Amino acid sequence: MSRRRTLSIALIGTKFMGRAHSNAWRQAPRFFDLPADVRMAVLCGRDAAATREAAAKLGWENAATDWRAVVDDARLDALDICTPNDLHAEIAIAAARAGKAIICEKPLARNLREALQMVGAVKSARVTNMLCHNYRRVPAIALARQMIERGEMGKRVYHFRARYAQDWIADENFPLVWRLQADKAGSGALGDLGAHIVDLARFLVGEIDSISALSSTFIKKRRSKPGGALRTVDVDDAFCAIGKFRNGALLNLEATRFARGRKNHLSFEINGSGGSIVFDLEKMNRLRFFDRRDRAHAHGFRDIIVTEPSHPYLENWWPPGHLLGYEHSVIHTVADFVCAVVSGKRVRPDFEDGFETQRVLDAIQRSGAQRGKPIRVSR
């Protein structure tokens, strides 16, 4: 009888995403029949005391502060990267060279050059790689994809429009954190929020052919700390873009961190020849669906409550009507990653997907800098 495999995991990053991923590593083996056991071996962060405290609280066996030593540890099988964007490329390339499977938070990189290097590294090393666009694994969004593939939207998609709105930096006194600095983040709302809706556009409708965009930085100087010197904000606060998919559908995107009252408002609408789908992350357990085949007296949008065992991922959770939350999408991502590491099969989105999304982000950034000049994305 063959011995069951154990995957030893290291996670780099202890803040918001580090906590979300830690929860996913704890919960995935408890709710999914995974093909391997999971060992939460090492949590790595900058501050030794804070990392030890986080490791104990979040369920990691050990704490470390040197990510290079973690990458070089031959006892570890996979690396989970939850750092600021400026470290994604360096860590992922080193991990690939060390033969580690890699899951990385989005966006893949700060720019196209880094993204291309990361793709080259995982291809050369032939290691399993995945980008954590966890919204693909919200059951309602996964169901929307299935409905489109089954033809329930008709033979053609005409429109995809998405908005991702938050308000956490709308206060002019909010400090200059790393997400507002181009050398660390690469871009602002574009990479932070826009990466998600570009990935969903590609996931649900297809590859993007061309794009025209405008962007703005509303508050151009901020202080790193109260009483500190004013420093320039060199990333976008918001952007809007229109474009066209390769299949002819039209694209409309907006992302902002200046929408007062919006905390994490990701919404999209897809219009096809046979129907329409509407999704709102703040009501993440439901889809609104219009089907042109409905009888005349029943015409209108209907609600689909996405909690049935037949819906994606939900046979592993609660009885119908018992709702899921944000954290479940990360658990689903980790579960699929483990299956891919063991099987050796491609898991999406991977680094190549991240590169394709980065190409769209780059086009939006260049178009915005040129006052909306149309940019061709297709190669």
SULQUI-V364544 format. One line per field, one symbol per residue. ss: DSSP state (A for helix, B for strand, O for the rest). psi: psi as a letter, one per 30 degrees, with the letter a starting at -180 (. if undefined). burial: # if it has 24 or more other ideal C-beta (glycine too) atoms within 12 Angstrom, else .. A space follows every 10 residues. Layout:
ss->???
psi->???
burial->???
//
This chain:
ss->OOOOOBBBBB BBOOOAAAAA AAAAAAAAAA AOOOOOBBBB BBBBOOOAAA AAAAAAAAOO OBBBOOAAAA AAOOOOOBBB BOOOAAAAAA AAAAAAAOOO BBBBBOOOOO OAAAAAAAAA AAAAAOOOBB BBOAAAAOAA AAAAAAAAAO OOOOOOBBBB BBBBBOOOOO OOOOOOOAAA OAAAAOOOAA AAAAAAAAAA AAAAOOOBBB BBBBBBOOOO BBBOOOOOOB BBOOOOOBBB BBBBBOOOOB BBBBBBOOOO OOOOBBBBBB BBOOBBBBBB AAAOOBBBBB BOOOOAAAOO OBBBBOOOOO OOOAAAOOOO OOOOOAAAAA AAAAAAAAAA AAAOOOOOOO AAAAAAAAAA AAAAAAAAAO OOOOBBOOO
psi->kkkkkkkkkk kjkfbeeeee eeeeeeeeff fkilgllkji ekkklekeee eeeeeeefgk elklfjfeee efjffkelkj jhllfffeee eeeeeefggk kkkkllleaf leeeeeeeee eeeefhkkkk kiifffgkee eeeeeeeeef gfgafkkekk kkkjklgfgf kfgklilffg kefefelcfe eeeeeefeee eeeeeakkel kklklkjejf klkflkflkk lkjglkfllk klaklfgflk kjkkkkggjk fjeijjklkk klffakkkkj ffhfglkkkk jffklefgkl klkjjigkff lkffffbllk fjllaefeee eeeeeeeeee eefglkkkka eeeeeeeeee eeeeeeeefg hgkkkkek.
burial->......#### #####.#### #########. .#.###.### #####..... #..##..### .###..#..# #.#..##### #####.#### ########## ########## ##.######. ##....#### ########## ########.. .##...#### ######.##. ...###.### ##..###### ########## ########## #########. .#........ ..#.###### #####.#.## #########. .#.####### ##.####### #..####### #......... ...#.##... ####.##... ...####### ########## ##....#### ########## ########.. ....#.#..
//
